[in-house]
Amino acid sequence: MKTIQPFHLAIPVTNIQEARKFYGEIFGCEEGRSSETWVDFDFFGHQVVIHYKPLDETQANGKHYNPVDGHDVPVPHFGVVLNWMDWESLERRLNSANIEFIIKPYIRFKGQAGEQATMFLLDPSGNALEFKAFRDISQLFAT
């Protein structure tokens, strides 16, 4: 497997302090540079930046969803593929913090090729996140 370079993702948030607490305290992401309107985070080795952006009247209230395994998967969403033990640890951490899941943690393709653990949640500004782990990471891009 080739070495992965960190990705950079900037997302809008409606409340910097609320988002700072969510990513910093709930996920344990270390803060990098910041200003009054943005904050860099080490998001599992990647750079996620929250940028203050107030809601305006042109934004739709609804989200887009795709049906997957009987669940409504929010689109867009982002997240990280963790190793299995780290995924289980994150699941325990999120449950301990009483995080509300939009799709509760479960195992897809149990006992089959591509078996994976997945969970979906929203940050305080409504950004959808997915965290997953593959039982066999070599199946990540399997067809």
C-alpha positions as CSV (number, residue, x, y, z in Angstrom):
1,M,0.0,0.0,0.0
2,K,1.4,3.4,-0.9
3,T,2.0,6.1,1.7
4,I,-1.0,8.5,2.1
5,Q,-0.4,12.2,2.2
6,P,-2.7,14.1,4.6
7,F,-5.7,15.7,3.1
8,H,-6.9,19.2,3.8
9,L,-10.6,20.0,4.2
10,A,-12.3,23.3,5.1
11,I,-15.8,23.2,6.4
12,P,-18.3,25.9,7.4
13,V,-19.5,26.1,11.0
14,T,-22.1,28.4,12.5
15,N,-20.5,28.7,15.9
16,I,-16.7,28.6,16.3
17,Q,-16.6,27.9,20.0
18,E,-19.2,25.0,19.8
19,A,-17.3,23.4,16.8
20,R,-13.9,23.9,18.6
21,K,-15.3,22.0,21.6
22,F,-16.8,19.3,19.4
23,Y,-13.6,18.6,17.4
24,G,-11.2,19.3,20.3
25,E,-12.9,17.7,23.2
26,I,-15.2,15.0,21.7
27,F,-12.7,13.8,19.1
28,G,-9.5,14.8,20.9
29,C,-8.2,16.6,17.8
30,E,-5.2,18.8,18.6
31,E,-5.6,22.5,17.5
32,G,-3.1,24.1,15.2
33,R,-3.3,27.7,14.0
34,S,-6.4,29.7,14.5
35,S,-8.0,33.1,14.3
36,E,-11.4,34.5,15.4
37,T,-13.0,33.0,12.3
38,W,-11.2,29.7,11.7
39,V,-9.3,26.9,13.5
40,D,-7.0,24.2,12.1
41,F,-7.3,20.7,13.6
42,D,-5.2,17.6,13.4
43,F,-8.1,15.3,12.4
44,F,-6.5,11.8,12.6
45,G,-3.4,13.0,10.8
46,H,-5.3,15.2,8.3
47,Q,-5.9,18.9,8.3
48,V,-9.5,19.9,8.9
49,V,-10.2,23.6,9.2
50,I,-13.5,25.0,10.6
51,H,-14.5,28.4,9.1
52,Y,-17.2,30.5,10.6
53,K,-20.1,31.0,8.2
54,P,-23.5,32.1,9.4
55,L,-26.6,30.5,7.9
56,D,-28.4,32.6,5.4
57,E,-31.8,32.5,3.8
58,T,-30.5,30.9,0.6
59,Q,-29.5,27.7,2.3
60,A,-31.9,24.8,2.2
61,N,-33.0,23.3,5.5
62,G,-32.9,19.7,4.1
63,K,-30.0,17.5,3.3
64,H,-29.5,15.2,0.4
65,Y,-29.5,11.4,1.1
66,N,-28.8,8.2,-0.7
67,P,-30.4,4.9,0.4
68,V,-27.7,2.4,1.6
69,D,-28.5,-0.8,3.6
70,G,-31.9,0.6,4.6
71,H,-30.3,3.8,5.9
72,D,-30.5,7.4,4.6
73,V,-26.8,8.2,4.1
74,P,-26.3,12.0,4.1
75,V,-24.5,13.5,1.1
76,P,-22.1,15.2,1.3
77,H,-20.2,13.7,4.2
78,F,-16.6,13.1,5.2
79,G,-14.6,11.1,7.7
80,V,-11.7,8.7,8.2
81,V,-11.1,5.0,7.7
82,L,-9.6,3.9,11.0
83,N,-8.2,0.6,12.0
84,W,-10.7,-1.7,13.7
85,M,-9.5,-1.1,17.3
86,D,-9.4,2.7,16.9
87,W,-12.9,2.6,15.4
88,E,-14.2,0.6,18.4
89,S,-12.4,3.1,20.7
90,L,-14.0,6.0,18.9
91,E,-17.4,4.4,19.1
92,R,-17.0,4.0,22.9
93,R,-15.8,7.6,23.2
94,L,-18.8,9.0,21.2
95,N,-21.3,6.8,23.2
96,S,-19.7,8.1,26.5
97,A,-20.2,11.7,25.2
98,N,-23.9,10.9,24.4
99,I,-23.4,11.8,20.8
100,E,-26.5,11.3,18.7
101,F,-25.9,9.2,15.7
102,I,-27.8,9.7,12.4
103,I,-26.8,6.1,11.6
104,K,-25.8,4.2,14.6
105,P,-22.6,2.1,14.6
106,Y,-23.1,-1.2,12.8
107,I,-21.2,-3.8,10.7
108,R,-21.8,-4.0,6.9
109,F,-21.2,-7.1,4.9
110,K,-20.6,-9.1,8.1
111,G,-18.6,-12.3,7.3
112,Q,-18.2,-11.3,3.6
113,A,-15.5,-9.6,1.6
114,G,-15.5,-5.9,2.4
115,E,-16.7,-6.4,6.0
116,Q,-16.7,-2.9,7.6
117,A,-17.8,-1.1,10.6
118,T,-19.5,2.3,10.0
119,M,-21.2,5.1,11.9
120,F,-22.6,8.5,10.9
121,L,-23.1,11.7,13.0
122,L,-23.4,15.4,12.6
123,D,-21.2,18.1,14.1
124,P,-22.9,21.0,15.8
125,S,-23.2,22.9,12.5
126,G,-24.8,20.0,10.7
127,N,-21.7,18.7,8.8
128,A,-22.1,15.0,8.3
129,L,-19.2,12.7,9.3
130,E,-18.7,9.0,8.7
131,F,-16.1,6.8,10.4
132,K,-15.4,3.4,9.2
133,A,-13.0,0.5,9.6
134,F,-12.4,-2.6,7.4
135,R,-11.9,-6.0,8.9
136,D,-9.3,-6.5,6.1
137,I,-7.9,-3.1,5.0
138,S,-6.9,-4.7,1.6
139,Q,-10.6,-4.7,0.8
140,L,-10.8,-0.8,0.9
141,F,-10.9,-0.5,-2.9
142,A,-12.1,-4.0,-3.8
143,T,-14.8,-4.3,-6.4
